[in-house]
Amino acid sequence: MDLIERTIQVGWQHRVLFTDHVFDSGNPMLRDNLSRDEQGSSRRALVVLDEALVAAQPGLTVSIESYFKANPNAATLAASPIICPGGEQAKASWATVADLHLAIDRYHIDRHSYLVAVGGGALLDMVGLAAATAHRGVRHIRIPTTTLSQCDSGVGVKNGINAFGKKNFIGTFAPPFAVINDFQLLATLSPRDKRAGFVEAVKVACIRSRAFFEVLEREASGLAQFNPDAMRKLIHRCAELHVNHIATSGDPFEFGSSRPLDFGHWAAHKLEQLSNFSLRHGEAVAIGIALDVIYSRRAGFLAAEKAERIVKLLNGLGLELFHSDLQREELLVGLEEFREHLGGRLAITLLRDIGVGFEVNEMDAGWIRESIAELAERFKP
């Protein structure tokens, strides 16, 4: 066999920064990140804003335009910020991505320019996909504006939209140029949306850090009341654990089937679909985690006392642990869809202990149904 084979390694710098009032003219964080590559002598920036965020903070568009005027050496604002629907609507169709491609072309955003997304996780996913596929990759800066996206999705390397009734069927792996978490952008979130992000902290604590789980237990009361200091600590540590996993797991682009950060997600993805996305992603993940925790206990993997601590924490944070669609038989189809999404054999993360996840390659349908019945008995309204 005549063969030429080489190993190609690419190094990525993944930066997650934390600040307050990122668009205050005197705040250097965005300016410094836009200008940190000296090659970009003609840097341009195109900003995409989440429609719901603009409605909640009507002065934001003016603030962004003023910021670029006050910092002309950072980048030229190519056009007024583009306002797009957020939530799952942002990910419902390729048309939204195509509209951004058109804007990238119209405003001459090249590979040394920036597409800046300001919004929740769904908007970031969609804009990230547009950035990754225009010119084979435009520099992308994420500014997440929900607890969930600042903890989890906004600090990752995945982009995507939904298709064929499946979550994130179309997507890419493309690390952003920078992620900037601005705590002040959370101020106008509804209590429901603030709470939904807590579940990703519980998730990563369950599979990665017993110490972080114990912090969450101690601060559960303050978090349930949205204490700012408690929320800042949660977001920072959760983001750190997610980035650590991406950087050190050995499989940041998920070439294999193992996805421990998707603990609780096989059922969550299907629940979102079955509820016609009336369930927020974080709300669905809370139920999915509770289901897999009860399953881990019933299968003999997780001690009953440990399982109860996790369920108690989720409930204490104000997260609902049952939804009527959980009892639909179609939920079990989610296992096969999850396997297809992994691109190989089924790989589900369960728990041996708090902070200790492990992988199984099959789940017993009877035990799943029994676990659902238990959640219904305990938490059904």
Secondary structure, 3 states (H helix, E strand, C coil): CCCCCCCCCCCCCCCEEEECCCCCCCCHHHHHHHCCCCCCCCCEEEEEEEHHHHHHCCCHHHHHHHHHHHCCCCCEECCCCEEECCHHHHHCCHHHHHHHHHHHHHCCCCCCCEEEEEECHHHHHHHHHHHHHHHHCCEEEEEECCHHHHHCHHHCCEEEEEECCEEEEEEEECCCCEEEEEHHHHCCCCHHHHHHCHHHHHHHHHHHCHHHHHHHHHCHHHHHCCCHHHHHHHHHHHHHHHHHHHHHCCCCCCCCCCCHHHCCHHHHHHHHHHCCCCCCHHHHHHHHHHHHHHHHHHCCCCCHHHHHHHHHHHHHCCCCCCCHHHHCHHHHHHHHHHHHHHCCCCCEEEEEECCEEEEECCCCHHHHHHHHHHHHHHHCC
